[in-house]
Amino acid sequence: MPHLLHIDSSPRSDRSHTRRLTADFVQRWQDQHPDGTVTYRDVGRNPLPHVTEEWIAAAFTPPEERSPAMQVALQLSDELVDELSQADVIVAGIPFYNFGMPSGFKAYVDQIVRIGRTFLFDPHNEEAPYTPLVHGKRMIAVISRGDGGYGPGGRNEKHNHLDPHLRTVLRFIGIDDLEIVAAENDEHGGTDLANSLESARETLLELAQYSHC
Ligand SMILES: Cc1cc2nc3c(=O)[nH]c(=O)nc-3n(C[C@H](O)[C@H](O)[C@H](O)COP(=O)(O)O)c2cc1C
């Protein structure tokens, strides 16, 4: 039974393009996978806490040595990592903010990139000190940008720090199978926006058809 994790991170509700696009993806995915199950996590309207000093100390303490307070500090992170682990497919709506990811999604990333849970670190292995622990996931990142030309060869390509950041951090924990689908021109509106949204939607519907695990 395939399982989909649906994440939204726009603080906007009805006006959010990423929310509408991820919803279209989920609907098509459910049509295609009637036996599939979906978990929804909204880190845009229900922001996650940033990591704290207590969180960091707990994460870098071996599990068997953690105090009850340390376990509490990691409770939400554990829940988020478990949620991610259970998914075969992840669809995440990510608005493009100040040339990168919004802080709501970054807080999510900081909670799930966890030593001992989603990656291992061995300082004695100089060649490859980091080992990813997440396997077999397919992720679709749904991005919306206000301006245009951030794609390959575009006039803003060099300012697009979101795509490379996502690819690096997700590969670090083992999510190599990443599709990035972007709509652009929210700030320009008109047919440029409409065409971009339609093209992103068509790509997503196609991906939903073939994304099971
Ligand atoms: C705080 C903030 C920062 C933004 N920074 C950028 C930016 O650097 N480049 C850009 O093209 N658009 C930028 N935008 C526009 C958003 O990317 C655009 O409105 C997008 O559609 C937001 O996603 P949503 O529709 O899902 O809310 C920014 C918007 C906000 C609110």
The ligand as a Tripos MOL2 file, in Angstrom:
@<TRIPOS>MOLECULE
LIG
   31    33     1     0     0
SMALL
NO_CHARGES

@<TRIPOS>ATOM
      1 C1          8.9030   37.1450    1.9840 C.3       1 LIG1
      2 C2          8.8370   36.9000    0.4860 C.ar      1 LIG1
      3 C3         10.0120   36.8000   -0.2330 C.ar      1 LIG1
      4 C4          9.9820   36.5700   -1.6110 C.ar      1 LIG1
      5 N1         11.1520   36.4720   -2.2950 N.ar      1 LIG1
      6 C5         11.1220   36.2520   -3.6380 C.ar      1 LIG1
      7 C6         12.3380   36.1680   -4.3860 C.ar      1 LIG1
      8 O1         13.4420   36.2640   -3.8740 O.2       1 LIG1
      9 N2         12.2480   35.9640   -5.7260 N.ar      1 LIG1
     10 C7         11.0510   35.8100   -6.3580 C.ar      1 LIG1
     11 O2         11.0230   35.5880   -7.5690 O.2       1 LIG1
     12 N3          9.8800   35.8560   -5.6580 N.ar      1 LIG1
     13 C8          9.8860   36.0710   -4.3280 C.ar      1 LIG1
     14 N4          8.7180   36.1400   -3.6200 N.ar      1 LIG1
     15 C9          7.4360   35.8390   -4.3080 C.3       1 LIG1
     16 C10         6.9810   34.3860   -4.0410 C.3       1 LIG1
     17 O3          7.9670   33.4750   -4.4550 O.3       1 LIG1
     18 C11         5.6620   34.0880   -4.7620 C.3       1 LIG1
     19 O4          4.6560   34.9680   -4.3130 O.3       1 LIG1
     20 C12         5.2010   32.6520   -4.6200 C.3       1 LIG1
     21 O5          4.0710   32.4560   -5.4190 O.3       1 LIG1
     22 C13         4.9060   32.2780   -3.1540 C.3       1 LIG1
     23 O6          4.3870   30.9690   -3.0330 O.3       1 LIG1
     24 P1          2.8390   30.7260   -2.6730 P.3       1 LIG1
     25 O7          2.0610   31.2780   -3.8500 O.co2     1 LIG1
     26 O8          2.6820   29.2650   -2.5430 O.co2     1 LIG1
     27 O9          2.5380   31.4530   -1.3980 O.co2     1 LIG1
     28 C14         8.7320   36.4030   -2.2540 C.ar      1 LIG1
     29 C15         7.5460   36.5090   -1.5160 C.ar      1 LIG1
     30 C16         7.5890   36.7630   -0.1620 C.ar      1 LIG1
     31 C17         6.2900   36.8890    0.6110 C.3       1 LIG1
@<TRIPOS>BOND
     1     1     2 1
     2     2     3 ar
     3     2    30 ar
     4     3     4 ar
     5     4     5 ar
     6     4    28 ar
     7     5     6 ar
     8     6     7 ar
     9     6    13 1
    10     7     8 2
    11     7     9 ar
    12     9    10 ar
    13    10    11 2
    14    10    12 ar
    15    12    13 ar
    16    13    14 ar
    17    14    15 1
    18    14    28 ar
    19    15    16 1
    20    16    17 1
    21    16    18 1
    22    18    19 1
    23    18    20 1
    24    20    21 1
    25    20    22 1
    26    22    23 1
    27    23    24 1
    28    24    25 2
    29    24    26 1
    30    24    27 1
    31    28    29 ar
    32    29    30 ar
    33    30    31 1
@<TRIPOS>SUBSTRUCTURE
     1 LIG1         1 GROUP 0 **** ****
